[in-house]
Amino acid sequence: MRKKYTTEGKSQPKKGKVSYPKLVLCDVCVREFVVISEGDRTYEPCENCGADS
Ligand SMILES: [Zn+2]
């Protein structure tokens, strides 16, 4: 099961807006990201590894 997470971007620009991309992540990949907030469950595939089972 994947969830939608609001994350800190992997690379932050020194200037400009800080972006918090929303990603669909599985429970394995989510450990690689700094999660700001956790969203709803989704059946979309993981955007990091493509897992969809
Ligand atoms: Zn994944």
mmCIF file of the protein (N, C-alpha, C, O) and its ligand, coordinates in Angstrom:
data_MODEL
# 
_entry.id   MODEL 
# 
loop_
_entity.id 
_entity.type 
_entity.pdbx_number_of_molecules 
1 polymer     1 
2 non-polymer 1 
# 
_entity_poly.entity_id                      1 
_entity_poly.type                           'polypeptide(L)' 
_entity_poly.nstd_linkage                   no 
_entity_poly.nstd_monomer                   no 
_entity_poly.pdbx_seq_one_letter_code       MRKKYTTEGKSQPKKGKVSYPKLVLCDVCVREFVVISEGDRTYEPCENCGADS 
_entity_poly.pdbx_seq_one_letter_code_can   MRKKYTTEGKSQPKKGKVSYPKLVLCDVCVREFVVISEGDRTYEPCENCGADS 
_entity_poly.pdbx_strand_id                 A 
# 
loop_
_entity_poly_seq.entity_id 
_entity_poly_seq.num 
_entity_poly_seq.mon_id 
_entity_poly_seq.hetero 
1 1  MET n 
1 2  ARG n 
1 3  LYS n 
1 4  LYS n 
1 5  TYR n 
1 6  THR n 
1 7  THR n 
1 8  GLU n 
1 9  GLY n 
1 10 LYS n 
1 11 SER n 
1 12 GLN n 
1 13 PRO n 
1 14 LYS n 
1 15 LYS n 
1 16 GLY n 
1 17 LYS n 
1 18 VAL n 
1 19 SER n 
1 20 TYR n 
1 21 PRO n 
1 22 LYS n 
1 23 LEU n 
1 24 VAL n 
1 25 LEU n 
1 26 CYS n 
1 27 ASP n 
1 28 VAL n 
1 29 CYS n 
1 30 VAL n 
1 31 ARG n 
1 32 GLU n 
1 33 PHE n 
1 34 VAL n 
1 35 VAL n 
1 36 ILE n 
1 37 SER n 
1 38 GLU n 
1 39 GLY n 
1 40 ASP n 
1 41 ARG n 
1 42 THR n 
1 43 TYR n 
1 44 GLU n 
1 45 PRO n 
1 46 CYS n 
1 47 GLU n 
1 48 ASN n 
1 49 CYS n 
1 50 GLY n 
1 51 ALA n 
1 52 ASP n 
1 53 SER n 
# 
loop_
_struct_asym.id 
_struct_asym.entity_id 
A 1 
B 2 
# 
loop_
_chem_comp.id 
_chem_comp.type 
_chem_comp.mon_nstd_flag 
ALA 'L-peptide linking' y 
ARG 'L-peptide linking' y 
ASN 'L-peptide linking' y 
ASP 'L-peptide linking' y 
CYS 'L-peptide linking' y 
GLN 'L-peptide linking' y 
GLU 'L-peptide linking' y 
GLY 'peptide linking'   y 
ILE 'L-peptide linking' y 
LEU 'L-peptide linking' y 
LYS 'L-peptide linking' y 
MET 'L-peptide linking' y 
PHE 'L-peptide linking' y 
PRO 'L-peptide linking' y 
SER 'L-peptide linking' y 
THR 'L-peptide linking' y 
TYR 'L-peptide linking' y 
VAL 'L-peptide linking' y 
ZN  non-polymer         . 
# 
_pdbx_entity_nonpoly.entity_id   2 
_pdbx_entity_nonpoly.name        ? 
_pdbx_entity_nonpoly.comp_id     ZN 
# 
_pdbx_nonpoly_scheme.asym_id         B 
_pdbx_nonpoly_scheme.entity_id       2 
_pdbx_nonpoly_scheme.mon_id          ZN 
_pdbx_nonpoly_scheme.ndb_seq_num     1 
_pdbx_nonpoly_scheme.pdb_seq_num     101 
_pdbx_nonpoly_scheme.auth_seq_num    101 
_pdbx_nonpoly_scheme.pdb_mon_id      ZN 
_pdbx_nonpoly_scheme.auth_mon_id     ZN 
_pdbx_nonpoly_scheme.pdb_strand_id   A 
_pdbx_nonpoly_scheme.pdb_ins_code    . 
# 
loop_
_atom_site.group_PDB 
_atom_site.id 
_atom_site.type_symbol 
_atom_site.label_atom_id 
_atom_site.label_alt_id 
_atom_site.label_comp_id 
_atom_site.label_asym_id 
_atom_site.label_entity_id 
_atom_site.label_seq_id 
_atom_site.pdbx_PDB_ins_code 
_atom_site.Cartn_x 
_atom_site.Cartn_y 
_atom_site.Cartn_z 
_atom_site.occupancy 
_atom_site.B_iso_or_equiv 
_atom_site.pdbx_formal_charge 
_atom_site.auth_seq_id 
_atom_site.auth_comp_id 
_atom_site.auth_asym_id 
_atom_site.auth_atom_id 
_atom_site.pdbx_PDB_model_num 
ATOM   1   N  N  . MET A 1 1  ? 0.845  -1.206 0.000  1.00 0.00 ? 1   MET A N  1 
ATOM   2   C  CA . MET A 1 1  ? 0.000  0.000  0.000  1.00 0.00 ? 1   MET A CA 1 
ATOM   3   C  C  . MET A 1 1  ? 0.875  1.249  0.000  1.00 0.00 ? 1   MET A C  1 
ATOM   4   O  O  . MET A 1 1  ? 1.793  1.372  0.811  1.00 0.00 ? 1   MET A O  1 
ATOM   5   N  N  . ARG A 1 2  ? 0.593  2.153  -0.893 1.00 0.00 ? 2   ARG A N  1 
ATOM   6   C  CA . ARG A 1 2  ? 1.304  3.427  -0.905 1.00 0.00 ? 2   ARG A CA 1 
ATOM   7   C  C  . ARG A 1 2  ? 0.445  4.510  -0.268 1.00 0.00 ? 2   ARG A C  1 
ATOM   8   O  O  . ARG A 1 2  ? -0.776 4.396  -0.163 1.00 0.00 ? 2   ARG A O  1 
ATOM   9   N  N  . LYS A 1 3  ? 1.121  5.541  0.142  1.00 0.00 ? 3   LYS A N  1 
ATOM   10  C  CA . LYS A 1 3  ? 0.439  6.738  0.626  1.00 0.00 ? 3   LYS A CA 1 
ATOM   11  C  C  . LYS A 1 3  ? 1.020  7.951  -0.076 1.00 0.00 ? 3   LYS A C  1 
ATOM   12  O  O  . LYS A 1 3  ? 2.127  7.924  -0.614 1.00 0.00 ? 3   LYS A O  1 
ATOM   13  N  N  . LYS A 1 4  ? 0.235  9.011  -0.049 1.00 0.00 ? 4   LYS A N  1 
ATOM   14  C  CA . LYS A 1 4  ? 0.742  10.292 -0.546 1.00 0.00 ? 4   LYS A CA 1 
ATOM   15  C  C  . LYS A 1 4  ? 1.428  11.016 0.596  1.00 0.00 ? 4   LYS A C  1 
ATOM   16  O  O  . LYS A 1 4  ? 0.869  11.153 1.684  1.00 0.00 ? 4   LYS A O  1 
ATOM   17  N  N  . TYR A 1 5  ? 2.641  11.477 0.340  1.00 0.00 ? 5   TYR A N  1 
ATOM   18  C  CA . TYR A 1 5  ? 3.407  12.182 1.362  1.00 0.00 ? 5   TYR A CA 1 
ATOM   19  C  C  . TYR A 1 5  ? 3.827  13.541 0.839  1.00 0.00 ? 5   TYR A C  1 
ATOM   20  O  O  . TYR A 1 5  ? 4.170  13.693 -0.333 1.00 0.00 ? 5   TYR A O  1 
ATOM   21  N  N  . THR A 1 6  ? 3.798  14.511 1.709  1.00 0.00 ? 6   THR A N  1 
ATOM   22  C  CA . THR A 1 6  ? 4.454  15.776 1.421  1.00 0.00 ? 6   THR A CA 1 
ATOM   23  C  C  . THR A 1 6  ? 5.858  15.675 1.978  1.00 0.00 ? 6   THR A C  1 
ATOM   24  O  O  . THR A 1 6  ? 6.039  15.413 3.167  1.00 0.00 ? 6   THR A O  1 
ATOM   25  N  N  . THR A 1 7  ? 6.858  15.881 1.127  1.00 0.00 ? 7   THR A N  1 
ATOM   26  C  CA . THR A 1 7  ? 8.245  15.648 1.514  1.00 0.00 ? 7   THR A CA 1 
ATOM   27  C  C  . THR A 1 7  ? 9.079  16.911 1.341  1.00 0.00 ? 7   THR A C  1 
ATOM   28  O  O  . THR A 1 7  ? 8.691  17.845 0.640  1.00 0.00 ? 7   THR A O  1 
ATOM   29  N  N  . GLU A 1 8  ? 10.231 16.914 1.997  1.00 0.00 ? 8   GLU A N  1 
ATOM   30  C  CA . GLU A 1 8  ? 11.249 17.889 1.634  1.00 0.00 ? 8   GLU A CA 1 
ATOM   31  C  C  . GLU A 1 8  ? 11.907 17.389 0.375  1.00 0.00 ? 8   GLU A C  1 
ATOM   32  O  O  . GLU A 1 8  ? 12.157 16.192 0.234  1.00 0.00 ? 8   GLU A O  1 
ATOM   33  N  N  . GLY A 1 9  ? 12.191 18.296 -0.550 1.00 0.00 ? 9   GLY A N  1 
ATOM   34  C  CA . GLY A 1 9  ? 12.878 17.872 -1.761 1.00 0.00 ? 9   GLY A CA 1 
ATOM   35  C  C  . GLY A 1 9  ? 14.234 17.298 -1.423 1.00 0.00 ? 9   GLY A C  1 
ATOM   36  O  O  . GLY A 1 9  ? 14.834 17.644 -0.406 1.00 0.00 ? 9   GLY A O  1 
ATOM   37  N  N  . LYS A 1 10 ? 14.717 16.405 -2.295 1.00 0.00 ? 10  LYS A N  1 
ATOM   38  C  CA . LYS A 1 10 ? 16.014 15.802 -2.048 1.00 0.00 ? 10  LYS A CA 1 
ATOM   39  C  C  . LYS A 1 10 ? 17.122 16.849 -2.130 1.00 0.00 ? 10  LYS A C  1 
ATOM   40  O  O  . LYS A 1 10 ? 18.091 16.787 -1.372 1.00 0.00 ? 10  LYS A O  1 
ATOM   41  N  N  . SER A 1 11 ? 16.986 17.799 -3.035 1.00 0.00 ? 11  SER A N  1 
ATOM   42  C  CA . SER A 1 11 ? 17.978 18.870 -3.133 1.00 0.00 ? 11  SER A CA 1 
ATOM   43  C  C  . SER A 1 11 ? 17.288 20.203 -2.965 1.00 0.00 ? 11  SER A C  1 
ATOM   44  O  O  . SER A 1 11 ? 16.319 20.505 -3.662 1.00 0.00 ? 11  SER A O  1 
ATOM   45  N  N  . GLN A 1 12 ? 17.782 20.991 -2.052 1.00 0.00 ? 12  GLN A N  1 
ATOM   46  C  CA . GLN A 1 12 ? 17.177 22.294 -1.774 1.00 0.00 ? 12  GLN A CA 1 
ATOM   47  C  C  . GLN A 1 12 ? 18.010 23.392 -2.418 1.00 0.00 ? 12  GLN A C  1 
ATOM   48  O  O  . GLN A 1 12 ? 19.225 23.437 -2.223 1.00 0.00 ? 12  GLN A O  1 
ATOM   49  N  N  . PRO A 1 13 ? 17.383 24.269 -3.176 1.00 0.00 ? 13  PRO A N  1 
ATOM   50  C  CA . PRO A 1 13 ? 18.126 25.408 -3.714 1.00 0.00 ? 13  PRO A CA 1 
ATOM   51  C  C  . PRO A 1 13 ? 18.541 26.344 -2.584 1.00 0.00 ? 13  PRO A C  1 
ATOM   52  O  O  . PRO A 1 13 ? 17.848 26.465 -1.573 1.00 0.00 ? 13  PRO A O  1 
ATOM   53  N  N  . LYS A 1 14 ? 19.677 27.002 -2.771 1.00 0.00 ? 14  LYS A N  1 
ATOM   54  C  CA . LYS A 1 14 ? 20.142 27.911 -1.721 1.00 0.00 ? 14  LYS A CA 1 
ATOM   55  C  C  . LYS A 1 14 ? 19.265 29.149 -1.640 1.00 0.00 ? 14  LYS A C  1 
ATOM   56  O  O  . LYS A 1 14 ? 19.056 29.711 -0.566 1.00 0.00 ? 14  LYS A O  1 
ATOM   57  N  N  . LYS A 1 15 ? 18.759 29.562 -2.788 1.00 0.00 ? 15  LYS A N  1 
ATOM   58  C  CA . LYS A 1 15 ? 17.868 30.718 -2.806 1.00 0.00 ? 15  LYS A CA 1 
ATOM   59  C  C  . LYS A 1 15 ? 16.535 30.310 -3.413 1.00 0.00 ? 15  LYS A C  1 
ATOM   60  O  O  . LYS A 1 15 ? 16.421 29.278 -4.074 1.00 0.00 ? 15  LYS A O  1 
ATOM   61  N  N  . GLY A 1 16 ? 15.553 31.127 -3.178 1.00 0.00 ? 16  GLY A N  1 
ATOM   62  C  CA . GLY A 1 16 ? 14.269 30.873 -3.802 1.00 0.00 ? 16  GLY A CA 1 
ATOM   63  C  C  . GLY A 1 16 ? 13.348 30.083 -2.903 1.00 0.00 ? 16  GLY A C  1 
ATOM   64  O  O  . GLY A 1 16 ? 13.630 29.850 -1.728 1.00 0.00 ? 16  GLY A O  1 
ATOM   65  N  N  . LYS A 1 17 ? 12.266 29.689 -3.477 1.00 0.00 ? 17  LYS A N  1 
ATOM   66  C  CA . LYS A 1 17 ? 11.240 29.015 -2.705 1.00 0.00 ? 17  LYS A CA 1 
ATOM   67  C  C  . LYS A 1 17 ? 11.690 27.618 -2.303 1.00 0.00 ? 17  LYS A C  1 
ATOM   68  O  O  . LYS A 1 17 ? 12.333 26.905 -3.074 1.00 0.00 ? 17  LYS A O  1 
ATOM   69  N  N  . VAL A 1 18 ? 11.347 27.256 -1.114 1.00 0.00 ? 18  VAL A N  1 
ATOM   70  C  CA . VAL A 1 18 ? 11.533 25.873 -0.689 1.00 0.00 ? 18  VAL A CA 1 
ATOM   71  C  C  . VAL A 1 18 ? 10.311 25.105 -1.154 1.00 0.00 ? 18  VAL A C  1 
ATOM   72  O  O  . VAL A 1 18 ? 9.174  25.467 -0.852 1.00 0.00 ? 18  VAL A O  1 
ATOM   73  N  N  . SER A 1 19 ? 10.565 24.048 -1.886 1.00 0.00 ? 19  SER A N  1 
ATOM   74  C  CA . SER A 1 19 ? 9.431  23.289 -2.389 1.00 0.00 ? 19  SER A CA 1 
ATOM   75  C  C  . SER A 1 19 ? 9.246  22.021 -1.564 1.00 0.00 ? 19  SER A C  1 
ATOM   76  O  O  . SER A 1 19 ? 10.202 21.413 -1.083 1.00 0.00 ? 19  SER A O  1 
ATOM   77  N  N  . TYR A 1 20 ? 8.024  21.661 -1.427 1.00 0.00 ? 20  TYR A N  1 
ATOM   78  C  CA . TYR A 1 20 ? 7.688  20.439 -0.715 1.00 0.00 ? 20  TYR A CA 1 
ATOM   79  C  C  . TYR A 1 20 ? 6.881  19.555 -1.648 1.00 0.00 ? 20  TYR A C  1 
ATOM   80  O  O  . TYR A 1 20 ? 5.651  19.550 -1.601 1.00 0.00 ? 20  TYR A O  1 
ATOM   81  N  N  . PRO A 1 21 ? 7.577  18.804 -2.499 1.00 0.00 ? 21  PRO A N  1 
ATOM   82  C  CA . PRO A 1 21 ? 6.835  17.988 -3.468 1.00 0.00 ? 21  PRO A CA 1 
ATOM   83  C  C  . PRO A 1 21 ? 5.986  16.925 -2.798 1.00 0.00 ? 21  PRO A C  1 
ATOM   84  O  O  . PRO A 1 21 ? 6.370  16.330 -1.791 1.00 0.00 ? 21  PRO A O  1 
ATOM   85  N  N  . LYS A 1 22 ? 4.818  16.706 -3.388 1.00 0.00 ? 22  LYS A N  1 
ATOM   86  C  CA . LYS A 1 22 ? 3.953  15.624 -2.925 1.00 0.00 ? 22  LYS A CA 1 
ATOM   87  C  C  . LYS A 1 22 ? 4.247  14.393 -3.754 1.00 0.00 ? 22  LYS A C  1 
ATOM   88  O  O  . LYS A 1 22 ? 4.171  14.427 -4.982 1.00 0.00 ? 22  LYS A O  1 
ATOM   89  N  N  . LEU A 1 23 ? 4.579  13.316 -3.087 1.00 0.00 ? 23  LEU A N  1 
ATOM   90  C  CA . LEU A 1 23 ? 4.974  12.093 -3.769 1.00 0.00 ? 23  LEU A CA 1 
ATOM   91  C  C  . LEU A 1 23 ? 4.161  10.917 -3.275 1.00 0.00 ? 23  LEU A C  1 
ATOM   92  O  O  . LEU A 1 23 ? 3.772  10.854 -2.109 1.00 0.00 ? 23  LEU A O  1 
ATOM   93  N  N  . VAL A 1 24 ? 3.910  9.984  -4.185 1.00 0.00 ? 24  VAL A N  1 
ATOM   94  C  CA . VAL A 1 24 ? 3.330  8.703  -3.792 1.00 0.00 ? 24  VAL A CA 1 
ATOM   95  C  C  . VAL A 1 24 ? 4.498  7.762  -3.521 1.00 0.00 ? 24  VAL A C  1 
ATOM   96  O  O  . VAL A 1 24 ? 5.297  7.480  -4.414 1.00 0.00 ? 24  VAL A O  1 
ATOM   97  N  N  . LEU A 1 25 ? 4.591  7.282  -2.294 1.00 0.00 ? 25  LEU A N  1 
ATOM   98  C  CA . LEU A 1 25 ? 5.734  6.457  -1.900 1.00 0.00 ? 25  LEU A CA 1 
ATOM   99  C  C  . LEU A 1 25 ? 5.268  5.195  -1.189 1.00 0.00 ? 25  LEU A C  1 
ATOM   100 O  O  . LEU A 1 25 ? 4.272  5.198  -0.465 1.00 0.00 ? 25  LEU A O  1 
ATOM   101 N  N  . CYS A 1 26 ? 6.014  4.111  -1.414 1.00 0.00 ? 26  CYS A N  1 
ATOM   102 C  CA . CYS A 1 26 ? 5.749  2.883  -0.677 1.00 0.00 ? 26  CYS A CA 1 
ATOM   103 C  C  . CYS A 1 26 ? 6.455  2.954  0.684  1.00 0.00 ? 26  CYS A C  1 
ATOM   104 O  O  . CYS A 1 26 ? 7.209  3.887  0.961  1.00 0.00 ? 26  CYS A O  1 
ATOM   105 N  N  . ASP A 1 27 ? 6.195  1.958  1.512  1.00 0.00 ? 27  ASP A N  1 
ATOM   106 C  CA . ASP A 1 27 ? 6.748  2.033  2.874  1.00 0.00 ? 27  ASP A CA 1 
ATOM   107 C  C  . ASP A 1 27 ? 8.255  1.806  2.900  1.00 0.00 ? 27  ASP A C  1 
ATOM   108 O  O  . ASP A 1 27 ? 8.897  2.081  3.914  1.00 0.00 ? 27  ASP A O  1 
ATOM   109 N  N  . VAL A 1 28 ? 8.833  1.309  1.807  1.00 0.00 ? 28  VAL A N  1 
ATOM   110 C  CA . VAL A 1 28 ? 10.296 1.170  1.731  1.00 0.00 ? 28  VAL A CA 1 
ATOM   111 C  C  . VAL A 1 28 ? 10.918 2.509  1.349  1.00 0.00 ? 28  VAL A C  1 
ATOM   112 O  O  . VAL A 1 28 ? 11.825 2.994  2.024  1.00 0.00 ? 28  VAL A O  1 
ATOM   113 N  N  . CYS A 1 29 ? 10.427 3.102  0.266  1.00 0.00 ? 29  CYS A N  1 
ATOM   114 C  CA . CYS A 1 29 ? 11.036 4.328  -0.249 1.00 0.00 ? 29  CYS A CA 1 
ATOM   115 C  C  . CYS A 1 29 ? 10.825 5.512  0.673  1.00 0.00 ? 29  CYS A C  1 
ATOM   116 O  O  . CYS A 1 29 ? 11.636 6.438  0.684  1.00 0.00 ? 29  CYS A O  1 
ATOM   117 N  N  . VAL A 1 30 ? 9.762  5.499  1.439  1.00 0.00 ? 30  VAL A N  1 
ATOM   118 C  CA . VAL A 1 30 ? 9.470  6.657  2.274  1.00 0.00 ? 30  VAL A CA 1 
ATOM   119 C  C  . VAL A 1 30 ? 10.590 6.906  3.281  1.00 0.00 ? 30  VAL A C  1 
ATOM   120 O  O  . VAL A 1 30 ? 10.759 8.029  3.758  1.00 0.00 ? 30  VAL A O  1 
ATOM   121 N  N  . ARG A 1 31 ? 11.355 5.863  3.606  1.00 0.00 ? 31  ARG A N  1 
ATOM   122 C  CA . ARG A 1 31 ? 12.475 6.029  4.543  1.00 0.00 ? 31  ARG A CA 1 
ATOM   123 C  C  . ARG A 1 31 ? 13.582 6.889  3.959  1.00 0.00 ? 31  ARG A C  1 
ATOM   124 O  O  . ARG A 1 31 ? 14.400 7.437  4.698  1.00 0.00 ? 31  ARG A O  1 
ATOM   125 N  N  . GLU A 1 32 ? 13.614 7.012  2.633  1.00 0.00 ? 32  GLU A N  1 
ATOM   126 C  CA . GLU A 1 32 ? 14.667 7.801  1.985  1.00 0.00 ? 32  GLU A CA 1 
ATOM   127 C  C  . GLU A 1 32 ? 14.317 9.282  1.953  1.00 0.00 ? 32  GLU A C  1 
ATOM   128 O  O  . GLU A 1 32 ? 15.146 10.102 1.558  1.00 0.00 ? 32  GLU A O  1 
ATOM   129 N  N  . PHE A 1 33 ? 13.123 9.632  2.356  1.00 0.00 ? 33  PHE A N  1 
ATOM   130 C  CA . PHE A 1 33 ? 12.674 11.011 2.250  1.00 0.00 ? 33  PHE A CA 1 
ATOM   131 C  C  . PHE A 1 33 ? 12.365 11.584 3.628  1.00 0.00 ? 33  PHE A C  1 
ATOM   132 O  O  . PHE A 1 33 ? 12.027 10.862 4.567  1.00 0.00 ? 33  PHE A O  1 
ATOM   133 N  N  . VAL A 1 34 ? 12.493 12.894 3.716  1.00 0.00 ? 34  VAL A N  1 
ATOM   134 C  CA . VAL A 1 34 ? 12.061 13.584 4.929  1.00 0.00 ? 34  VAL A CA 1 
ATOM   135 C  C  . VAL A 1 34 ? 10.599 13.941 4.736  1.00 0.00 ? 34  VAL A C  1 
ATOM   136 O  O  . VAL A 1 34 ? 10.262 14.761 3.881  1.00 0.00 ? 34  VAL A O  1 
ATOM   137 N  N  . VAL A 1 35 ? 9.739  13.335 5.519  1.00 0.00 ? 35  VAL A N  1 
ATOM   138 C  CA . VAL A 1 35 ? 8.307  13.503 5.348  1.00 0.00 ? 35  VAL A CA 1 
ATOM   139 C  C  . VAL A 1 35 ? 7.806  14.663 6.204  1.00 0.00 ? 35  VAL A C  1 
ATOM   140 O  O  . VAL A 1 35 ? 8.010  14.691 7.417  1.00 0.00 ? 35  VAL A O  1 
ATOM   141 N  N  . ILE A 1 36 ? 7.156  15.605 5.561  1.00 0.00 ? 36  ILE A N  1 
ATOM   142 C  CA . ILE A 1 36 ? 6.551  16.740 6.259  1.00 0.00 ? 36  ILE A CA 1 
ATOM   143 C  C  . ILE A 1 36 ? 5.186  16.344 6.800  1.00 0.00 ? 36  ILE A C  1 
ATOM   144 O  O  . ILE A 1 36 ? 4.865  16.590 7.963  1.00 0.00 ? 36  ILE A O  1 
ATOM   145 N  N  . SER A 1 37 ? 4.397  15.734 5.944  1.00 0.00 ? 37  SER A N  1 
ATOM   146 C  CA . SER A 1 37 ? 3.090  15.264 6.391  1.00 0.00 ? 37  SER A CA 1 
ATOM   147 C  C  . SER A 1 37 ? 2.660  14.072 5.556  1.00 0.00 ? 37  SER A C  1 
ATOM   148 O  O  . SER A 1 37 ? 3.112  13.871 4.429  1.00 0.00 ? 37  SER A O  1 
ATOM   149 N  N  . GLU A 1 38 ? 1.785  13.301 6.140  1.00 0.00 ? 38  GLU A N  1 
ATOM   150 C  CA . GLU A 1 38 ? 1.339  12.056 5.544  1.00 0.00 ? 38  GLU A CA 1 
ATOM   151 C  C  . GLU A 1 38 ? -0.080 12.239 5.050  1.00 0.00 ? 38  GLU A C  1 
ATOM   152 O  O  . GLU A 1 38 ? -0.930 12.786 5.752  1.00 0.00 ? 38  GLU A O  1 
ATOM   153 N  N  . GLY A 1 39 ? -0.329 11.776 3.833  1.00 0.00 ? 39  GLY A N  1 
ATOM   154 C  CA . GLY A 1 39 ? -1.653 11.967 3.268  1.00 0.00 ? 39  GLY A CA 1 
ATOM   155 C  C  . GLY A 1 39 ? -2.442 10.680 3.192  1.00 0.00 ? 39  GLY A C  1 
ATOM   156 O  O  . GLY A 1 39 ? -2.259 9.761  3.990  1.00 0.00 ? 39  GLY A O  1 
ATOM   157 N  N  . ASP A 1 40 ? -3.325 10.641 2.210  1.00 0.00 ? 40  ASP A N  1 
ATOM   158 C  CA . ASP A 1 40 ? -4.239 9.514  2.095  1.00 0.00 ? 40  ASP A CA 1 
ATOM   159 C  C  . ASP A 1 40 ? -3.567 8.315  1.449  1.00 0.00 ? 40  ASP A C  1 
ATOM   160 O  O  . ASP A 1 40 ? -2.560 8.441  0.752  1.00 0.00 ? 40  ASP A O  1 
ATOM   161 N  N  . ARG A 1 41 ? -4.134 7.178  1.693  1.00 0.00 ? 41  ARG A N  1 
ATOM   162 C  CA . ARG A 1 41 ? -3.723 5.980  0.979  1.00 0.00 ? 41  ARG A CA 1 
ATOM   163 C  C  . ARG A 1 41 ? -4.083 6.119  -0.488 1.00 0.00 ? 41  ARG A C  1 
ATOM   164 O  O  . ARG A 1 41 ? -5.063 6.777  -0.838 1.00 0.00 ? 41  ARG A O  1 
ATOM   165 N  N  . THR A 1 42 ? -3.284 5.494  -1.343 1.00 0.00 ? 42  THR A N  1 
ATOM   166 C  CA . THR A 1 42 ? -3.554 5.566  -2.768 1.00 0.00 ? 42  THR A CA 1 
ATOM   167 C  C  . THR A 1 42 ? -3.174 4.259  -3.424 1.00 0.00 ? 42  THR A C  1 
ATOM   168 O  O  . THR A 1 42 ? -2.326 3.522  -2.920 1.00 0.00 ? 42  THR A O  1 
ATOM   169 N  N  . TYR A 1 43 ? -3.799 3.976  -4.541 1.00 0.00 ? 43  TYR A N  1 
ATOM   170 C  CA . TYR A 1 43 ? -3.432 2.794  -5.318 1.00 0.00 ? 43  TYR A CA 1 
ATOM   171 C  C  . TYR A 1 43 ? -2.494 3.149  -6.459 1.00 0.00 ? 43  TYR A C  1 
ATOM   172 O  O  . TYR A 1 43 ? -2.156 2.285  -7.268 1.00 0.00 ? 43  TYR A O  1 
ATOM   173 N  N  . GLU A 1 44 ? -2.069 4.401  -6.541 1.00 0.00 ? 44  GLU A N  1 
ATOM   174 C  CA . GLU A 1 44 ? -1.097 4.785  -7.559 1.00 0.00 ? 44  GLU A CA 1 
ATOM   175 C  C  . GLU A 1 44 ? 0.248  4.123  -7.255 1.00 0.00 ? 44  GLU A C  1 
ATOM   176 O  O  . GLU A 1 44 ? 0.563  3.879  -6.090 1.00 0.00 ? 44  GLU A O  1 
ATOM   177 N  N  . PRO A 1 45 ? 1.044  3.829  -8.288 1.00 0.00 ? 45  PRO A N  1 
ATOM   178 C  CA . PRO A 1 45 ? 2.349  3.216  -8.036 1.00 0.00 ? 45  PRO A CA 1 
ATOM   179 C  C  . PRO A 1 45 ? 3.306  4.180  -7.354 1.00 0.00 ? 45  PRO A C  1 
ATOM   180 O  O  . PRO A 1 45 ? 3.194  5.398  -7.492 1.00 0.00 ? 45  PRO A O  1 
ATOM   181 N  N  . CYS A 1 46 ? 4.251  3.607  -6.613 1.00 0.00 ? 46  CYS A N  1 
ATOM   182 C  CA . CYS A 1 46 ? 5.291  4.385  -5.961 1.00 0.00 ? 46  CYS A CA 1 
ATOM   183 C  C  . CYS A 1 46 ? 6.059  5.191  -7.008 1.00 0.00 ? 46  CYS A C  1 
ATOM   184 O  O  . CYS A 1 46 ? 6.467  4.650  -8.035 1.00 0.00 ? 46  CYS A O  1 
ATOM   185 N  N  . GLU A 1 47 ? 6.256  6.482  -6.747 1.00 0.00 ? 47  GLU A N  1 
ATOM   186 C  CA . GLU A 1 47 ? 6.947  7.326  -7.734 1.00 0.00 ? 47  GLU A CA 1 
ATOM   187 C  C  . GLU A 1 47 ? 8.453  7.143  -7.676 1.00 0.00 ? 47  GLU A C  1 
ATOM   188 O  O  . GLU A 1 47 ? 9.161  7.610  -8.569 1.00 0.00 ? 47  GLU A O  1 
ATOM   189 N  N  . ASN A 1 48 ? 8.953  6.485  -6.665 1.00 0.00 ? 48  ASN A N  1 
ATOM   190 C  CA . ASN A 1 48 ? 10.400 6.294  -6.538 1.00 0.00 ? 48  ASN A CA 1 
ATOM   191 C  C  . ASN A 1 48 ? 10.848 4.978  -7.151 1.00 0.00 ? 48  ASN A C  1 
ATOM   192 O  O  . ASN A 1 48 ? 11.841 4.954  -7.878 1.00 0.00 ? 48  ASN A O  1 
ATOM   193 N  N  . CYS A 1 49 ? 10.156 3.895  -6.886 1.00 0.00 ? 49  CYS A N  1 
ATOM   194 C  CA . CYS A 1 49 ? 10.587 2.581  -7.376 1.00 0.00 ? 49  CYS A CA 1 
ATOM   195 C  C  . CYS A 1 49 ? 9.571  1.927  -8.303 1.00 0.00 ? 49  CYS A C  1 
ATOM   196 O  O  . CYS A 1 49 ? 9.876  0.915  -8.934 1.00 0.00 ? 49  CYS A O  1 
ATOM   197 N  N  . GLY A 1 50 ? 8.372  2.485  -8.395 1.00 0.00 ? 50  GLY A N  1 
ATOM   198 C  CA . GLY A 1 50 ? 7.373  1.948  -9.314 1.00 0.00 ? 50  GLY A CA 1 
ATOM   199 C  C  . GLY A 1 50 ? 6.550  0.789  -8.785 1.00 0.00 ? 50  GLY A C  1 
ATOM   200 O  O  . GLY A 1 50 ? 5.749  0.207  -9.515 1.00 0.00 ? 50  GLY A O  1 
ATOM   201 N  N  . ALA A 1 51 ? 6.748  0.447  -7.496 1.00 0.00 ? 51  ALA A N  1 
ATOM   202 C  CA . ALA A 1 51 ? 5.987  -0.657 -6.920 1.00 0.00 ? 51  ALA A CA 1 
ATOM   203 C  C  . ALA A 1 51 ? 4.493  -0.351 -6.962 1.00 0.00 ? 51  ALA A C  1 
ATOM   204 O  O  . ALA A 1 51 ? 4.061  0.745  -6.607 1.00 0.00 ? 51  ALA A O  1 
ATOM   205 N  N  . ASP A 1 52 ? 3.716  -1.334 -7.401 1.00 0.00 ? 52  ASP A N  1 
ATOM   206 C  CA . ASP A 1 52 ? 2.275  -1.104 -7.450 1.00 0.00 ? 52  ASP A CA 1 
ATOM   207 C  C  . ASP A 1 52 ? 1.489  -2.268 -6.898 1.00 0.00 ? 52  ASP A C  1 
ATOM   208 O  O  . ASP A 1 52 ? 0.307  -2.422 -7.207 1.00 0.00 ? 52  ASP A O  1 
ATOM   209 N  N  . SER A 1 53 ? 2.117  -3.078 -6.097 1.00 0.00 ? 53  SER A N  1 
ATOM   210 C  CA . SER A 1 53 ? 1.413  -4.224 -5.516 1.00 0.00 ? 53  SER A CA 1 
ATOM   211 C  C  . SER A 1 53 ? 1.114  -3.972 -4.050 1.00 0.00 ? 53  SER A C  1 
ATOM   212 O  O  . SER A 1 53 ? 0.524  -4.823 -3.385 1.00 0.00 ? 53  SER A O  1 
HETATM 213 ZN ZN . ZN  B 2 .  ? 8.930  2.559  -3.565 1.00 0.00 2 101 ZN  A ZN 1 
# 
